[in-house]
Amino acid sequence: MDFGKILAAIRRFWPVVLAVLILTGIGVASVPSNIAPEYEASGTVILLSPSTEGDKVTGKVVAVNPWSRFGASGEGVAGTALIELLESAPFEERIMANDAVEEYDVAPNPGGNGAILDISVLASNGEAALDTYDLIVDRLVSELDSRQEAAGAPVEKRLRAELLTDPSEATELLGSQIRAMAAIGLLGAFAAVAVAVALDTIRPRREPAESPSDEAETLDDPDAEPPNPWRNERSDDAIPFPRAAPDAGGRK
């Protein structure tokens, strides 16, 4: 069925199309009350070098600027190791035990040289998103310190984690609701057109009027009665033979 026939079917069955579209509108309007929005809590952690070091000449411990040492230390390696720990199966099971949490992610920041980690949590409510974010940060800090302690690194030589950005509240994401509303709207519009086309397809067709070709087929039939040349075309009565005119003598 081409586009013109589809439009004709919609015009012919517009009450049905309108009813389907009204039901679709009701379904779209009910999405916000039936589908909960998602919430995201995201922040960034930076791994810093030790803030003190020993002078190579005197051996005296002096203060240093940890921000000036990126690229010359192992912050990137430490960040990669922490990501592996935070995305391990045991820790993931602990995070996902909260039914409100949908997913979480810990990844290196694209411009952070491996020393900056981006953390995000997606949950069905804001409180769960924030609580889970705090749990991940706490685990990151404790793992960083405990691993260095286990390796025998003195406190003044240990890497430390510092929050760059910390979410004060979770951000409400409307993407899930919008996607649901768009999907219902598209399905409703398609259903309206499909119903109109289906009704147009199954509706009874009118019998075509008899054409002159039918008469020709009748004449070609050997069993058909031959036409009477003396029969009036406008009636079935035969045309009578004309009577002779009376002569001049009055004889009939």
Buried (B, 14 or more C-beta within 10 A) or exposed (E): EEEEEBEBBBEBBEEBBEEBBEEBEEBBEEBEEEEEBBBBBBBBBBBBBBBBBEEEEEEEEEEEEBEEBBEEBBBBEBBEBBBEBBBEEEBEEEBEEBEBBBEBBBEBBEEBEBBBBBBBBBBBBBEBBBBBBBBBBEBBBEBBBEBBEEEEBEEEBBBBBEEEEBBEEBEEEEEBBEEBBEEBBEEBBEBBBEBBBEBBEEEEEEEEEEEEEEEEEEEEEEEEEEEEEEEEEEEEEEEEEEEEEEEEEEEE
